[in-house]
């Protein structure tokens, strides 16, 4: 199968590339998203206002990107964080994904496309769900040989014994473009091995706190596939191209959990509660 390189040239951005099969229909090429991942921390006060934030490896990012983040994050407002029923100041891990959309041949509009947050700093470990045994999926031979990478976002239903009761695929994003039939097969192969690996994970479940009596817990686990010989995970400040897959509803989700929202901002290989610890009340890109 003959491949060529798909490259994005931007004055503001570094290169974003993905393998592309020759003679790919335009409909598939039009699905490509140009994306930049950013991580850091965010602090909120008792009123849910942002009191500060940091960007990890900030020196790797263009100043225009940092300015956009500073401007938008400062205007965010969250539901106040309650600890034992009392609003508290708190700090969380922050994961963002930016997108660049072409306005014309030379200009691109950059905006925050999604945001997700990790556990509250200093939260009691006994009140959290934490992964214990992690199993990495086996890279399918065909996709590895073709250089087809991607991320499979799974949602795991965890029973009270810490074992996985069920798994579903929420979304599969590909870092390769081909015909509709080829991309469907690639997604199917990556999803199959991801679900098989996810079923072998085990967890420590809450023994204290408001979630300790739940009959089950939902955890989101993204599995990243990097082809043999590829450079690995994107470096800070490096833009990438990928093709988003369709999203599937999470049938076990409770009120307050947000399946399908901002999952593509999370890093691979780790488990995150489906219920986000921070609830954003304002737009990601306030006017």
C-alpha positions as CSV (number, residue, x, y, z in Angstrom):
1,X,0.0,0.0,0.0
2,X,1.5,3.3,-1.1
3,X,1.7,6.1,1.4
4,X,2.7,9.7,1.2
5,X,3.1,12.4,3.8
6,X,0.4,14.9,4.7
7,X,2.1,18.1,6.0
8,X,0.6,21.3,7.4
9,X,2.6,24.5,6.9
10,X,1.8,27.4,9.2
11,X,3.7,30.5,9.9
12,X,2.7,30.3,13.6
13,X,2.8,26.5,14.0
14,X,5.4,23.8,13.8
15,X,4.8,20.9,11.3
16,X,1.9,18.6,11.9
17,X,2.1,15.3,9.9
18,X,0.1,12.1,9.4
19,X,0.5,9.2,7.0
20,X,-1.9,9.4,4.1
21,X,-2.7,6.7,1.6
22,X,-2.5,7.6,-2.1
23,X,-5.7,8.5,-3.9
24,X,-7.6,9.2,-0.7
25,X,-11.1,10.7,-1.3
26,X,-11.4,14.4,-0.5
27,X,-14.1,13.6,2.0
28,X,-11.6,11.8,4.2
29,X,-8.9,14.5,3.8
30,X,-11.5,17.1,4.9
31,X,-11.8,15.4,8.2
32,X,-8.2,16.1,9.3
33,X,-7.9,18.2,12.4
34,X,-4.7,20.2,13.2
35,X,-4.2,19.9,17.0
36,X,-1.9,21.0,19.8
37,X,-1.8,19.3,23.3
38,X,-1.1,21.4,26.3
39,X,-0.8,20.4,30.0
40,X,-0.4,22.2,33.2
41,X,-2.2,23.1,36.4
42,X,-5.1,25.4,37.3
43,X,-6.1,27.0,40.6
44,X,-9.6,28.1,41.5
45,X,-10.8,30.1,44.5
46,X,-13.8,29.7,46.7
47,X,-16.1,31.4,44.2
48,X,-14.9,29.2,41.3
49,X,-12.8,32.0,39.7
50,X,-9.4,31.1,38.3
51,X,-6.7,32.4,40.7
52,X,-3.7,31.1,38.7
53,X,-2.5,28.6,36.2
54,X,0.8,27.1,34.9
55,X,1.7,25.7,31.5
56,X,4.2,22.7,31.5
57,X,7.2,23.3,29.3
58,X,5.9,26.8,28.5
59,X,9.1,27.7,26.7
60,X,8.3,25.2,23.9
61,X,5.2,27.1,22.9
62,X,4.9,30.1,20.6
63,X,4.1,33.3,22.5
64,X,0.9,33.8,20.6
65,X,-0.4,30.4,21.9
66,X,0.6,31.3,25.5
67,X,-1.1,34.7,25.1
68,X,-4.3,33.0,23.9
69,X,-4.2,30.6,26.9
70,X,-3.6,33.4,29.4
71,X,-6.4,35.5,28.0
72,X,-9.0,32.7,27.9
73,X,-8.2,30.8,31.1
74,X,-8.3,33.9,33.2
75,X,-11.9,34.4,32.1
76,X,-13.1,30.9,33.0
77,X,-15.5,30.3,35.9
78,X,-16.2,27.0,37.5
79,X,-18.7,25.6,40.0
80,X,-17.2,26.1,43.4
81,X,-15.2,23.1,44.6
82,X,-16.9,21.7,47.7
83,X,-15.0,19.8,50.4
84,X,-17.3,18.4,53.1
85,X,-19.9,20.8,51.8
86,X,-17.7,23.9,52.1
87,X,-16.3,25.8,49.1
88,X,-12.5,25.6,49.0
89,X,-9.6,26.8,47.0
90,X,-8.1,24.0,45.0
91,X,-5.6,23.1,42.4
92,X,-6.0,20.5,39.6
93,X,-4.0,19.1,36.7
94,X,-5.2,20.6,33.4
95,X,-5.2,19.1,29.9
96,X,-6.0,21.2,26.9
97,X,-6.3,20.6,23.2
98,X,-6.0,23.5,20.7
99,X,-7.2,23.4,17.1
100,X,-6.0,25.5,14.1
101,X,-8.6,26.1,11.4
102,X,-7.7,27.6,8.0
103,X,-9.2,31.0,7.2
104,X,-7.5,31.2,3.9
105,X,-4.2,30.1,2.3
106,X,-2.1,32.0,4.8
107,X,-4.1,32.6,7.9
108,X,-5.3,30.2,10.6
109,X,-7.6,30.7,13.5
110,X,-6.4,29.0,16.8
111,X,-8.8,28.2,19.6
112,X,-9.1,25.9,22.6
113,X,-11.1,22.9,21.4
114,X,-11.4,20.9,24.6
115,X,-10.3,20.9,28.3
116,X,-10.2,18.2,30.9
117,X,-9.0,18.1,34.5
118,X,-7.3,15.6,36.8
119,X,-7.8,14.9,40.4
120,X,-7.8,17.7,43.0
121,X,-4.4,18.2,44.6
122,X,-4.2,16.7,48.1
123,X,-7.5,14.8,47.7
124,X,-7.7,11.8,50.0
125,X,-6.4,8.7,48.2
126,X,-9.0,6.5,49.9
127,X,-11.8,8.5,48.3
128,X,-10.5,8.0,44.8
129,X,-10.5,5.3,42.1
130,X,-6.9,4.5,41.2
131,X,-5.5,2.0,38.7
132,X,-3.5,-0.8,40.2
133,X,-2.6,-3.2,37.4
134,X,-2.2,-1.7,33.9
135,X,-2.0,-3.8,30.7
136,X,-0.9,-2.2,27.4
137,X,-2.6,-3.3,24.2
138,X,-0.7,-5.3,21.6
139,X,-0.2,-3.2,18.5
140,X,-2.0,-4.8,15.5
141,X,0.6,-6.0,13.0
142,X,-1.1,-4.5,10.0
143,X,-1.5,-1.0,11.4
144,X,2.0,-1.0,12.9
145,X,3.5,-2.0,9.5
146,X,1.5,0.7,7.7
147,X,2.4,3.4,10.2
148,X,-1.2,3.8,11.3
149,X,-1.2,5.5,14.7
150,X,-4.1,6.8,16.8
151,X,-5.8,6.9,20.2
152,X,-8.6,4.7,21.4
153,X,-10.6,6.3,24.2
154,X,-12.2,3.6,26.3
155,X,-14.6,3.8,29.3
156,X,-14.3,1.1,31.9
157,X,-17.1,0.1,34.3
158,X,-15.3,-0.9,37.6
159,X,-17.0,-3.2,40.1
160,X,-16.7,-3.1,43.8
161,X,-14.0,-5.7,43.7
162,X,-11.8,-3.4,41.6
163,X,-12.2,-5.5,38.4
164,X,-13.5,-4.3,35.1
165,X,-17.1,-5.4,34.5
166,X,-17.5,-3.9,31.1
167,X,-15.7,-1.8,28.5
168,X,-16.9,0.4,25.6
169,X,-15.1,2.5,23.1
170,X,-16.1,6.1,23.4
171,X,-14.0,7.4,20.4
172,X,-11.1,6.4,18.2
173,X,-9.0,9.1,16.6
174,X,-6.6,8.1,13.8
175,X,-3.3,9.6,12.9
176,X,-3.6,8.3,9.4
177,X,-5.9,9.0,6.4
178,X,-7.1,6.4,3.9
179,X,-10.3,5.3,2.2
180,X,-13.4,5.1,4.3
181,X,-13.2,1.3,4.3
182,X,-9.5,1.3,5.3
183,X,-10.1,3.7,8.1
184,X,-13.0,1.7,9.4
185,X,-10.8,-1.4,9.5
186,X,-8.0,0.4,11.2
187,X,-10.3,1.7,13.9
188,X,-11.8,-1.8,14.4
189,X,-8.4,-3.4,14.8
190,X,-7.1,-0.8,17.3
191,X,-10.4,-0.9,19.3
192,X,-10.3,-4.7,19.5
193,X,-6.9,-4.9,21.2
194,X,-7.7,-1.8,23.4
195,X,-10.8,-3.5,24.8
196,X,-8.9,-6.7,25.4
197,X,-6.2,-4.9,27.3
198,X,-8.7,-2.7,29.3
199,X,-10.5,-5.8,30.6
200,X,-7.3,-6.9,32.3
201,X,-6.9,-3.7,34.3
202,X,-7.6,-3.7,38.1
203,X,-8.3,-0.8,40.4
204,X,-8.3,0.3,44.0
205,X,-11.8,1.7,44.7
206,X,-13.0,4.3,47.3
207,X,-13.3,3.2,50.9
208,X,-14.2,6.6,52.3
209,X,-16.1,9.7,51.0
210,X,-19.3,10.2,49.1
211,X,-18.5,7.7,46.4
212,X,-17.5,4.8,48.6
213,X,-21.0,3.2,48.5
214,X,-21.5,3.3,44.8
215,X,-22.2,0.0,43.1
216,X,-19.7,0.8,40.3
217,X,-17.4,3.5,39.0
218,X,-16.7,4.7,35.5
219,X,-13.1,5.4,34.4
220,X,-11.9,6.8,31.1
221,X,-8.7,5.3,29.7
222,X,-7.2,6.5,26.4
223,X,-4.8,4.1,24.7
224,X,-2.2,5.7,22.4
225,X,-0.7,3.7,19.5
226,X,2.6,4.9,18.1
227,X,4.0,3.0,15.1
228,X,7.4,1.3,15.2
229,X,10.0,3.8,14.2
230,X,7.9,6.8,14.8
231,X,9.2,9.6,17.1
232,X,6.8,8.8,19.9
233,X,4.4,11.0,21.7
234,X,4.3,14.6,20.4
235,X,6.8,17.0,22.0
236,X,5.6,20.1,23.8
237,X,4.7,22.7,21.3
238,X,4.4,20.3,18.4
239,X,1.3,20.4,16.3
240,X,-0.2,17.1,15.0
241,X,-2.8,16.1,12.4
242,X,-5.4,13.5,13.2
243,X,-8.9,12.3,12.1
244,X,-11.6,12.3,14.9
245,X,-13.8,9.3,15.0
246,X,-17.5,9.1,15.9
247,X,-18.4,9.2,19.6
248,X,-20.4,6.5,21.3
249,X,-22.7,7.3,24.3
250,X,-21.7,5.8,27.6
251,X,-24.7,3.8,28.7
252,X,-23.6,3.6,32.4
253,X,-23.0,7.3,32.9
254,X,-24.6,9.0,35.9
255,X,-25.9,12.5,36.3
256,X,-23.0,14.9,36.5
257,X,-20.7,12.7,34.4
258,X,-19.8,14.0,31.0
259,X,-19.1,11.2,28.5
260,X,-18.1,12.4,25.1
261,X,-16.9,15.8,26.3
262,X,-13.3,16.7,26.2
263,X,-12.0,13.2,26.2
264,X,-9.6,14.0,23.4
265,X,-7.6,16.4,25.6
266,X,-6.5,13.6,28.0
267,X,-3.1,11.9,27.7
268,X,-2.9,8.2,26.9
269,X,-2.2,5.3,29.2
270,X,-3.8,6.7,32.4
271,X,-7.2,6.4,34.0
272,X,-9.4,9.4,34.6
273,X,-12.9,9.5,36.4
274,X,-15.7,10.0,33.9
275,X,-17.0,12.5,36.4
276,X,-14.8,15.6,36.0
277,X,-13.6,17.2,39.2
278,X,-14.1,20.7,37.8
279,X,-17.3,21.9,36.1
280,X,-16.7,24.8,33.7
281,X,-19.6,27.3,33.5
282,X,-18.2,29.5,30.8
283,X,-17.2,28.9,27.2
284,X,-13.7,27.7,26.5
285,X,-13.1,30.7,24.3
286,X,-15.0,33.6,26.0
287,X,-15.9,36.5,23.7
